């Protein structure tokens, strides 16, 4: 009798756990009058867990809809401001024309801020899901260098490539890793000295592949290194540069999602070096 009771209890508990794991657990499927004390406690615990999971999903859906609505609602006003600014700029001369250009620059900054806030919100609520795939690094890096071409030409910056081979592969989500790495490359193009170089080097290790981006700028102080990945943080010596202070934060959060990370080193003589580490094999069964 005791053995049969334990076996029945075990089977009931196991069934409850299977249903909870698959997301199909319903308290109403089990009558407490027919369950042992242990089974009743297990039922109530799993019921509370299922309810908690449902609430989390509802909150995530609500945040997703809110972010989508905000993003959609601000697109038209920003587009209108840009259009009016372009019309005004064409009709002005001298200092007034320069003021119109500044207005356009601030409009671009506002649009960049909103886009970054939307991405940040989606990352923090796990709405964004990365899908790492084993693939070559070189095509992504070539695309990112081309994306920054205008800034390179404008500031007279040369991109030095090291270790870019067709064979070098890592596991990463192409879309979101491009976003993360470009945020770092864009910073290097902004902060390096004019008519200097930015070096982009690929290095292979037993478990990781690194993309090291080295600029020839003023570097980062030791005190500021722990702060640069904080939201909205901008170094005291870079306040006049364009940007909203979210690029490095987003880069780190994206890389964490695909089991990568960033290391920073800097000196006043050689500028700043950001090394992005991506796994060679996917920890999520790539």
C-alpha positions as CSV (number, residue, x, y, z in Angstrom):
1,X,0.0,0.0,0.0
2,X,2.8,2.4,1.0
3,X,4.8,1.6,-2.1
4,X,1.8,2.1,-4.4
5,X,1.0,5.4,-2.7
6,X,4.5,6.7,-3.2
7,X,4.5,5.6,-6.8
8,X,1.2,7.3,-7.5
9,X,2.4,10.4,-5.7
10,X,5.6,10.4,-7.7
11,X,3.7,10.0,-11.0
12,X,1.3,12.9,-10.1
13,X,4.2,15.2,-9.1
14,X,6.1,14.3,-12.3
15,X,3.0,15.0,-14.4
16,X,2.5,18.4,-12.7
17,X,6.2,19.3,-13.3
18,X,6.0,18.3,-17.0
19,X,2.9,20.4,-17.5
20,X,4.5,23.4,-15.7
21,X,7.7,23.0,-17.9
22,X,5.7,23.0,-21.1
23,X,3.6,26.0,-19.9
24,X,0.4,24.0,-19.8
25,X,-0.1,23.7,-16.0
26,X,-3.7,24.4,-14.8
27,X,-4.6,24.2,-11.1
28,X,-8.2,23.3,-12.1
29,X,-7.0,20.0,-13.6
30,X,-6.3,18.7,-10.1
31,X,-8.9,18.1,-7.3
32,X,-7.2,18.8,-3.9
33,X,-9.6,16.4,-2.2
34,X,-7.9,13.5,-4.2
35,X,-4.3,14.6,-3.6
36,X,-1.9,14.0,-0.7
37,X,-0.6,17.0,1.4
38,X,2.7,17.0,-0.6
39,X,0.8,17.0,-3.9
40,X,-1.4,19.8,-2.8
41,X,1.6,21.9,-1.8
42,X,3.3,21.1,-5.1
43,X,0.1,22.0,-7.0
44,X,-0.2,25.4,-5.2
45,X,3.5,26.2,-5.8
46,X,3.3,25.4,-9.5
47,X,0.1,27.3,-9.8
48,X,1.8,30.4,-8.3
49,X,4.8,30.0,-10.6
50,X,2.5,29.7,-13.7
51,X,0.6,32.8,-12.7
52,X,3.9,34.7,-12.1
53,X,5.1,33.7,-15.6
54,X,1.9,34.8,-17.2
55,X,2.2,38.2,-15.5
56,X,5.7,38.6,-16.7
57,X,4.6,37.8,-20.3
58,X,1.8,40.3,-20.0
59,X,4.1,43.0,-18.7
60,X,6.6,42.3,-21.5
61,X,3.9,42.5,-24.1
62,X,2.6,45.8,-22.6
63,X,6.2,47.2,-22.7
64,X,6.7,46.0,-26.3
65,X,3.4,47.7,-27.4
66,X,4.3,50.9,-25.5
67,X,7.8,51.1,-27.0
68,X,6.4,50.5,-30.5
69,X,3.7,53.2,-30.0
70,X,6.3,55.8,-28.8
71,X,8.6,55.0,-31.7
72,X,5.8,55.3,-34.2
73,X,4.4,58.5,-32.7
74,X,7.7,60.4,-32.7
75,X,8.7,59.5,-36.3
76,X,6.3,62.0,-38.0
77,X,7.2,65.1,-35.8
78,X,10.9,64.5,-36.2
79,X,10.5,64.0,-40.0
80,X,8.5,67.3,-40.1
81,X,11.2,69.2,-38.1
82,X,13.9,67.9,-40.5
83,X,11.9,68.9,-43.5
84,X,11.1,72.4,-42.2
85,X,14.7,72.8,-41.2
86,X,16.0,71.9,-44.7
87,X,13.5,74.4,-46.2
88,X,14.6,77.1,-43.8
89,X,18.3,76.4,-44.3
90,X,18.0,76.8,-48.1
91,X,16.6,80.3,-47.7
92,X,19.0,81.6,-45.1
93,X,22.5,83.1,-45.3
94,X,25.4,83.7,-43.0
95,X,24.9,83.2,-39.3
96,X,21.2,82.3,-39.7
97,X,22.2,79.5,-42.1
98,X,24.6,78.2,-39.5
99,X,21.9,78.2,-36.8
100,X,19.7,76.2,-39.2
101,X,22.5,73.7,-39.6
102,X,22.7,73.4,-35.8
103,X,19.0,72.8,-35.6
104,X,19.3,70.0,-38.1
105,X,22.2,68.5,-36.1
106,X,20.1,68.5,-32.9
107,X,17.2,66.9,-34.8
108,X,19.6,64.1,-35.9
109,X,20.7,63.8,-32.3
110,X,17.1,63.6,-31.0
111,X,16.3,60.9,-33.6
112,X,19.4,58.9,-32.6
113,X,18.5,59.2,-28.9
114,X,15.0,57.9,-29.5
115,X,16.3,55.0,-31.6
116,X,18.8,54.1,-28.8
117,X,16.1,54.3,-26.1
118,X,13.9,52.0,-28.1
119,X,16.7,49.4,-28.5
120,X,17.7,49.8,-24.8
121,X,14.1,49.1,-23.7
122,X,13.8,46.1,-26.0
123,X,17.1,44.7,-24.7
124,X,16.3,45.2,-21.0
125,X,12.9,43.6,-21.3
126,X,14.3,40.6,-23.4
127,X,12.0,41.5,-26.3
128,X,15.1,41.3,-28.5
129,X,16.3,37.7,-29.0
130,X,19.7,37.1,-30.5
131,X,20.2,34.1,-32.8
132,X,24.0,33.4,-33.0
133,X,25.2,31.5,-36.0
134,X,28.7,30.3,-36.9
135,X,29.9,32.5,-39.7
136,X,32.9,34.5,-41.0
137,X,33.7,37.8,-39.4
138,X,35.3,39.5,-42.4
139,X,32.0,40.3,-44.4
140,X,30.5,42.0,-41.3
141,X,33.6,44.1,-40.7
142,X,33.8,45.1,-44.3
143,X,30.2,46.3,-44.2
144,X,30.9,48.3,-41.0
145,X,34.0,50.0,-42.4
146,X,31.9,51.0,-45.5
147,X,29.2,52.3,-43.2
148,X,31.7,54.6,-41.5
149,X,33.3,55.8,-44.8
150,X,31.8,59.3,-44.7
151,X,33.3,60.0,-41.3
152,X,36.7,58.5,-42.4
153,X,36.9,60.7,-45.5
154,X,35.7,63.8,-43.7
155,X,38.4,63.4,-40.9
156,X,41.1,61.9,-43.0
157,X,41.2,58.7,-41.1
158,X,42.7,55.5,-42.5
159,X,41.4,52.1,-41.4
160,X,44.3,49.6,-40.8
161,X,43.1,46.0,-41.1
162,X,45.0,43.1,-39.4
163,X,44.2,39.4,-39.4
164,X,41.2,39.7,-41.7
165,X,41.1,36.3,-43.2
166,X,38.2,34.5,-45.0
167,X,38.7,31.5,-42.8
168,X,38.2,33.2,-39.4
169,X,34.7,32.4,-38.0
170,X,32.8,33.0,-34.8
171,X,29.3,32.5,-33.5
172,X,27.3,35.7,-33.5
173,X,24.0,37.3,-34.5
174,X,24.9,39.3,-37.6
175,X,22.3,42.0,-37.2
176,X,22.9,42.8,-33.5
177,X,26.6,42.2,-33.4
178,X,26.9,44.6,-36.3
179,X,25.1,47.1,-34.1
180,X,27.4,46.5,-31.1
181,X,30.7,46.6,-33.1
182,X,29.7,49.6,-35.1
183,X,29.0,51.6,-31.9
184,X,32.6,51.0,-30.9
185,X,34.0,51.7,-34.4
186,X,32.0,54.9,-34.6
187,X,33.4,56.1,-31.3
188,X,36.9,55.4,-32.5
189,X,36.3,57.4,-35.7
190,X,34.9,60.3,-33.6
191,X,37.6,60.4,-30.9
192,X,40.8,59.6,-32.9
193,X,42.9,62.4,-34.1
194,X,42.3,63.8,-37.5
195,X,44.5,62.4,-40.3
196,X,45.4,59.4,-38.1
197,X,44.6,55.7,-38.1
198,X,42.1,53.4,-36.5
199,X,43.3,49.8,-36.4
200,X,40.8,46.9,-36.6
201,X,42.5,43.6,-35.8
202,X,41.1,40.1,-35.6
203,X,42.8,37.7,-33.2
204,X,41.9,34.0,-32.6
205,X,42.1,32.2,-29.3
206,X,41.1,28.7,-28.3
207,X,37.5,29.6,-27.2
208,X,37.0,33.1,-28.5
209,X,37.8,35.4,-31.5
210,X,38.4,39.0,-30.7
211,X,37.8,42.1,-32.8
212,X,40.2,44.8,-31.4
213,X,39.5,48.4,-32.4
214,X,42.4,50.8,-31.5
215,X,42.2,54.5,-32.0
216,X,44.9,57.3,-31.7
217,X,42.8,59.6,-29.6
218,X,43.4,61.1,-26.1
219,X,42.5,57.8,-24.4
220,X,40.3,57.3,-21.3
221,X,41.3,57.9,-17.8
222,X,41.6,54.9,-15.4
223,X,38.8,56.5,-13.3
224,X,36.4,56.7,-16.2
225,X,36.9,53.2,-17.5
226,X,34.4,51.6,-15.1
227,X,31.8,54.3,-16.0
228,X,31.9,54.3,-19.8
229,X,29.4,51.4,-20.1
230,X,26.8,53.1,-17.9
231,X,23.7,54.5,-19.6
232,X,24.1,58.1,-20.7
233,X,27.6,58.4,-19.4
234,X,29.9,60.8,-21.4
235,X,33.5,61.5,-20.6
236,X,34.3,65.0,-19.3
237,X,36.6,65.7,-22.1
238,X,34.2,64.6,-24.8
239,X,31.1,66.6,-24.0
240,X,31.4,68.6,-27.3
241,X,31.4,65.5,-29.4
242,X,28.2,64.2,-31.0
243,X,26.4,61.3,-29.2
244,X,23.9,60.4,-26.5
245,X,26.0,58.2,-24.2
246,X,24.2,54.9,-25.0
247,X,26.4,53.3,-27.6
248,X,28.8,51.4,-25.3
249,X,26.0,50.4,-23.0
250,X,24.0,48.9,-25.9
251,X,27.1,47.2,-27.2
252,X,27.9,45.4,-23.9
253,X,24.2,44.3,-23.4
254,X,24.0,42.9,-26.9
255,X,27.3,41.0,-26.5
256,X,26.3,39.6,-23.2
257,X,23.2,38.1,-24.8
258,X,25.4,36.0,-27.2
259,X,28.0,35.1,-24.5
260,X,30.5,37.6,-25.6
261,X,32.2,40.5,-23.7
262,X,34.3,43.6,-24.1
263,X,37.7,44.5,-22.7
264,X,39.1,48.1,-22.6
265,X,42.7,49.2,-22.3
266,X,43.9,52.8,-22.7
267,X,46.9,55.1,-22.4
268,X,47.4,58.7,-23.1
269,X,50.1,57.8,-25.7
270,X,48.2,55.2,-27.8
271,X,44.6,56.1,-27.4
272,X,41.8,53.6,-26.4
273,X,41.5,50.0,-27.4
274,X,38.2,48.1,-27.3
275,X,38.4,44.3,-27.8
276,X,35.1,42.5,-28.5
277,X,35.3,38.8,-27.7
278,X,32.9,36.4,-29.5
279,X,32.7,32.6,-28.9
280,X,34.1,30.4,-31.5
281,X,31.4,27.8,-30.8
282,X,27.9,28.7,-29.8
283,X,27.0,28.0,-26.2
284,X,23.4,27.8,-27.3
285,X,23.9,24.8,-29.6
286,X,24.7,26.8,-32.7
